[in-house]
Amino acid sequence: MVTLFRVFKYGWQNFWRNGWLSVSTIAIMILALLVFEGLILFNVVSNGALRAIQDKVDISVYFKSNVSEDTILSLKRSLEGLDEVKYVEYVSQEQALANFKARHASEDTITQTLSELDTNPLLASLNIKAKDLHRYESIASYLEKPDFQDEIEKITYAQNQVVIDRLTALVDNFSRGGFALTVFLAFLAAIVTFNTIRLAIFSSSDQLGIMRLVGASNAFVRGPFMVEGLMYGVISAVVGFLLFIPIIGFLSPHIASFVPEVGLQDYFNANFLSLLFYQLLFGIALGVISSVIATRRYLSI
């Protein structure tokens, strides 16, 4: 306990003794942690935007006018049993006509034409939503079976295939690019922080050498600098997180204007404690591990 107390005491003294160097190290770590937190929220926004785009994609199956509702509902249940399908919505002829009238209520010509028709010209349909964009081709192949050809009038997958394929490629490339950017920026932040802490420890190299020459153990030599790294990490994480609160408040309405489905402020409020925990964990790990690595060269004296 005495040794542990001394380690924390010397670490605390070193932190305050190197005042400006500690401030500069904390400033660099704050920037690194802002990048880290920014990457988390960037992934939240980008994934939310991609999900919003994917939710607007579906394929529709239109049935011939002589097909009974029971037959359509039977196919609906069959589709719902597929692993690729997220959900299936049935739209009857009457519902299709009501929807069409509602969309064109302000167009008198269309409204008058429909009122003069004796029969409903619209077809019953199933709107199919896949679990992800890659599944639509499999669903379309299932619907093209000879068993269903007598009931199905048209499948919209063929006319939407180019758009779905391009969107699939865009989502895949964006996901890979976002992951690569996250890894690169996190690595860059860690390298900058490590070099900054290494510079702080270099200023105490004479002290380290003397401690080793008089027989201090590796743990006792390294301990105070690990405490310093711990303090750097905690202070940087808390300050960086506090700086992020007004940033989120500023960015949230602007992001909502472009992607209404993404509530950045709501996500931040709901995950406040977990985001703070990750920030502290990353900051402490960055400070302590950088201190451990930076002191290795002085332990061989």
C-alpha positions as MATLAB code, in Angstrom:
seq = 'MVTLFRVFKYGWQNFWRNGWLSVSTIAIMILALLVFEGLILFNVVSNGALRAIQDKVDISVYFKSNVSEDTILSLKRSLEGLDEVKYVEYVSQEQALANFKARHASEDTITQTLSELDTNPLLASLNIKAKDLHRYESIASYLEKPDFQDEIEKITYAQNQVVIDRLTALVDNFSRGGFALTVFLAFLAAIVTFNTIRLAIFSSSDQLGIMRLVGASNAFVRGPFMVEGLMYGVISAVVGFLLFIPIIGFLSPHIASFVPEVGLQDYFNANFLSLLFYQLLFGIALGVISSVIATRRYLSI';
ca = [
       0.000    0.000    0.000;
       2.894    2.364    0.749;
       4.424    1.655   -2.663;
       1.070    2.164   -4.369;
       0.561    5.429   -2.503;
       4.008    6.630   -3.599;
       3.314    5.690   -7.224;
       0.115    7.775   -7.211;
       1.831   10.588   -5.339;
       4.735   10.805   -7.808;
       2.333   10.561  -10.733;
       0.269   13.437   -9.306;
       3.426   15.501   -8.701;
       4.723   14.872  -12.228;
       1.376   15.898  -13.663;
       1.436   19.283  -11.924;
       5.204   19.779  -12.188;
       5.019   19.571  -16.002;
       2.074   21.960  -16.140;
       2.275   23.268  -19.699;
       3.369   19.915  -21.069;
       0.397   18.296  -19.341;
      -1.935   20.913  -20.813;
      -0.584   20.345  -24.329;
      -0.851   16.559  -23.924;
      -4.448   16.853  -22.714;
      -5.266   19.194  -25.618;
      -3.936   16.654  -28.131;
      -5.858   13.851  -26.431;
      -9.051   15.938  -26.447;
      -8.712   16.303  -30.219;
      -8.106   12.557  -30.526;
     -11.158   11.774  -28.400;
     -13.288   14.251  -30.347;
     -12.326   12.334  -33.466;
     -13.213    9.065  -31.709;
     -16.605   10.342  -30.546;
     -17.202   11.948  -33.913;
     -16.599    8.621  -35.646;
     -19.194    6.928  -33.441;
     -21.808    9.570  -34.238;
     -20.791    9.634  -37.913;
     -21.505    5.906  -38.101;
     -24.868    6.460  -36.388;
     -25.846    9.143  -38.906;
     -24.539    7.271  -41.952;
     -26.189    3.992  -40.923;
     -29.439    5.809  -40.205;
     -29.320    7.505  -43.607;
     -28.619    4.205  -45.359;
     -31.472    2.498  -43.514;
     -33.805    5.339  -44.501;
     -32.821    4.869  -48.140;
     -33.239    1.106  -47.965;
     -36.672    1.458  -46.354;
     -37.874    3.337  -49.425;
     -37.004    0.384  -51.675;
     -39.446   -2.476  -52.248;
     -40.869   -4.598  -55.035;
     -44.538   -4.957  -55.892;
     -46.370   -7.943  -57.326;
     -49.569   -7.161  -59.277;
     -52.169   -9.897  -59.739;
     -54.544  -10.527  -62.587;
     -58.048   -9.204  -62.020;
     -59.592  -12.711  -61.888;
     -57.345  -13.918  -59.041;
     -59.212  -14.435  -55.776;
     -58.232  -12.725  -52.549;
     -57.667  -16.108  -50.878;
     -55.040  -16.992  -53.506;
     -53.265  -13.678  -52.983;
     -53.292  -14.066  -49.206;
     -51.954  -17.616  -49.572;
     -48.988  -16.290  -51.547;
     -48.571  -13.531  -48.946;
     -48.226  -16.152  -46.195;
     -45.785  -18.082  -48.351;
     -43.619  -14.994  -48.835;
     -43.694  -14.141  -45.132;
     -42.178  -17.552  -44.460;
     -39.042  -16.708  -46.476;
     -35.921  -15.694  -44.543;
     -35.241  -12.907  -47.032;
     -38.561  -11.113  -46.441;
     -38.989   -8.439  -43.772;
     -42.717   -7.917  -44.258;
     -45.428   -8.121  -46.938;
     -48.295   -5.648  -47.323;
     -51.492   -6.612  -49.153;
     -53.233   -3.877  -51.133;
     -56.686   -4.829  -52.450;
     -58.205   -3.372  -55.604;
     -60.472   -1.156  -53.513;
     -57.582    0.080  -51.382;
     -55.468    0.701  -54.487;
     -58.258    2.809  -55.979;
     -58.724    4.745  -52.732;
     -54.988    5.423  -52.543;
     -54.921    6.543  -56.160;
     -57.835    8.946  -55.624;
     -56.165   10.378  -52.514;
     -52.899   11.030  -54.400;
     -54.700   12.753  -57.260;
     -57.488   14.469  -55.333;
     -56.415   17.875  -56.647;
     -56.487   16.787  -60.299;
     -60.043   17.251  -61.542;
     -59.510   15.487  -64.866;
     -58.374   12.243  -63.236;
     -61.112   12.403  -60.600;
     -63.799   12.922  -63.264;
     -62.449   10.077  -65.421;
     -62.495    7.640  -62.506;
     -66.059    8.580  -61.609;
     -67.195    7.678  -65.131;
     -65.679    4.178  -65.049;
     -67.963    1.241  -64.309;
     -65.169   -1.040  -63.113;
     -62.043   -0.666  -60.999;
     -59.073   -0.527  -63.429;
     -56.450   -1.062  -60.704;
     -55.061   -4.439  -59.670;
     -54.551   -5.983  -56.258;
     -50.897   -6.180  -55.221;
     -48.375   -7.256  -52.627;
     -45.686   -4.794  -51.581;
     -42.645   -6.760  -50.407;
     -39.881   -5.355  -48.221;
     -36.654   -7.373  -47.957;
     -34.427   -7.519  -44.882;
     -31.625   -5.965  -46.922;
     -30.981   -4.902  -50.490;
     -29.141   -8.104  -51.410;
     -32.270  -10.218  -50.895;
     -34.502   -8.724  -53.601;
     -33.055  -10.826  -56.402;
     -33.768  -14.010  -54.437;
     -37.353  -12.880  -53.748;
     -37.890  -12.051  -57.427;
     -36.579  -15.497  -58.420;
     -39.058  -17.105  -56.019;
     -41.956  -15.160  -57.561;
     -40.924  -16.136  -61.090;
     -41.618  -19.812  -60.434;
     -43.997  -21.424  -62.960;
     -46.472  -22.122  -60.112;
     -47.319  -18.412  -59.862;
     -47.367  -17.407  -63.509;
     -51.129  -17.864  -63.910;
     -51.867  -15.468  -61.046;
     -49.204  -12.775  -61.410;
     -49.638   -9.963  -63.906;
     -46.391   -8.061  -63.248;
     -43.394   -7.940  -60.895;
     -41.709   -4.549  -60.586;
     -38.264   -5.954  -59.753;
     -37.136   -5.977  -63.395;
     -37.817   -2.267  -63.912;
     -36.250   -1.366  -60.534;
     -33.290   -3.742  -60.812;
     -30.814   -1.128  -62.046;
     -31.694    1.245  -59.200;
     -31.553   -1.551  -56.596;
     -28.186   -2.802  -57.895;
     -26.692    0.696  -57.872;
     -28.039    1.375  -54.407;
     -26.656   -1.959  -53.175;
     -23.215   -1.089  -54.541;
     -23.423    2.382  -52.969;
     -24.345    0.975  -49.544;
     -21.567   -1.631  -49.684;
     -18.922    0.879  -50.763;
     -20.035    3.411  -48.170;
     -19.900    0.798  -45.403;
     -16.406   -0.323  -46.392;
     -15.219    3.270  -46.798;
     -16.662    4.289  -43.426;
     -14.950    1.371  -41.680;
     -11.606    2.142  -43.343;
     -11.910    5.841  -42.409;
     -12.739    4.921  -38.797;
      -9.702    2.642  -38.483;
      -7.380    5.185  -40.123;
      -8.464    8.156  -37.985;
      -8.431    6.108  -34.772;
      -4.901    4.899  -35.593;
      -3.798    8.444  -36.429;
      -5.233    9.791  -33.161;
      -3.473    7.042  -31.191;
      -0.098    7.743  -32.874;
      -0.327   11.500  -32.234;
      -1.285   10.922  -28.597;
       1.481    8.362  -28.108;
       4.134   10.718  -29.469;
       2.857   13.562  -27.296;
       3.006   11.438  -24.135;
       6.403   10.120  -25.203;
       7.639   13.714  -25.415;
       6.291   14.377  -21.908;
       8.115   11.320  -20.568;
      11.316   12.273  -22.412;
      11.461   15.441  -20.307;
      11.818   13.158  -17.258;
      14.364   10.784  -18.810;
      17.117   11.773  -16.343;
      14.796   11.046  -13.438;
      13.978    7.650  -14.934;
      17.646    6.816  -15.372;
      18.484    7.690  -11.765;
      15.558    5.605  -10.471;
      16.770    2.567  -12.425;
      20.399    3.036  -11.302;
      19.421    3.070   -7.625;
      17.521   -0.186   -8.067;
      13.898    0.856   -8.535;
      11.754   -1.900  -10.028;
      10.217   -1.627  -13.486;
       6.751   -1.341  -11.961;
       7.808    1.492   -9.656;
       9.503    3.378  -12.525;
       6.571    2.903  -14.865;
       3.813    3.400  -12.282;
       3.857    7.213  -11.918;
       3.731    7.662  -15.689;
       0.827    5.249  -15.927;
      -0.920    7.389  -13.314;
      -0.138   10.452  -15.437;
      -1.564    8.687  -18.488;
      -4.653    7.791  -16.460;
      -5.121   11.431  -15.475;
      -4.599   12.576  -19.053;
      -7.226   10.101  -20.222;
      -9.870   10.943  -17.608;
      -9.518   14.730  -17.935;
      -9.411   14.589  -21.739;
     -12.455   12.291  -21.897;
     -14.578   14.450  -19.591;
     -13.603   17.753  -21.222;
     -13.991   16.311  -24.729;
     -17.418   14.923  -23.877;
     -18.557   18.254  -22.436;
     -17.389   19.977  -25.625;
     -19.416   17.519  -27.674;
     -22.723   18.403  -25.999;
     -23.113   21.850  -27.673;
     -21.715   20.431  -30.925;
     -24.506   17.840  -30.964;
     -27.078   20.522  -30.190;
     -25.830   22.580  -33.144;
     -25.551   19.735  -35.662;
     -28.741   17.847  -34.806;
     -31.306   20.169  -36.515;
     -29.109   20.504  -39.610;
     -28.786   16.730  -39.960;
     -32.523   16.294  -39.330;
     -33.269   18.674  -42.221;
     -31.396   16.353  -44.604;
     -32.207   12.980  -43.000;
     -35.417   13.296  -40.928;
     -35.195    9.632  -39.913;
     -31.978   10.256  -37.962;
     -32.532   11.874  -34.556;
     -28.959   12.632  -33.512;
     -29.958   14.544  -30.377;
     -32.356   11.771  -29.339;
     -29.667    9.147  -29.878;
     -27.160   11.167  -27.858;
     -29.618   11.660  -24.987;
     -30.622    7.997  -24.952;
     -27.011    6.771  -24.993;
     -25.476    9.518  -22.850;
     -23.955    7.203  -20.219;
     -22.719    4.580  -22.670;
     -21.062    7.227  -24.868;
     -19.399    8.757  -21.801;
     -18.236    5.296  -20.724;
     -16.706    4.576  -24.149;
     -15.062    7.993  -24.131;
     -13.523    7.348  -20.700;
     -12.487    3.823  -21.656;
     -10.793    4.962  -24.863;
      -9.145    7.949  -23.154;
      -7.782    5.907  -20.226;
      -6.595    3.121  -22.523;
      -4.918    5.632  -24.816;
      -3.161    7.420  -21.952;
      -2.082    4.343  -19.968;
      -0.994    2.191  -22.926;
       0.926    5.104  -24.477;
       2.710    5.645  -21.151;
       3.592    1.953  -20.850;
       5.013    1.818  -24.357;
       6.848    5.148  -24.077;
       8.663    4.109  -20.859;
       9.914    0.786  -22.222;
      13.117    2.246  -23.666;
      14.145    3.566  -20.226;
      13.628    0.269  -18.380;
      16.692   -1.389  -19.912;
      19.146    0.970  -18.184;
];
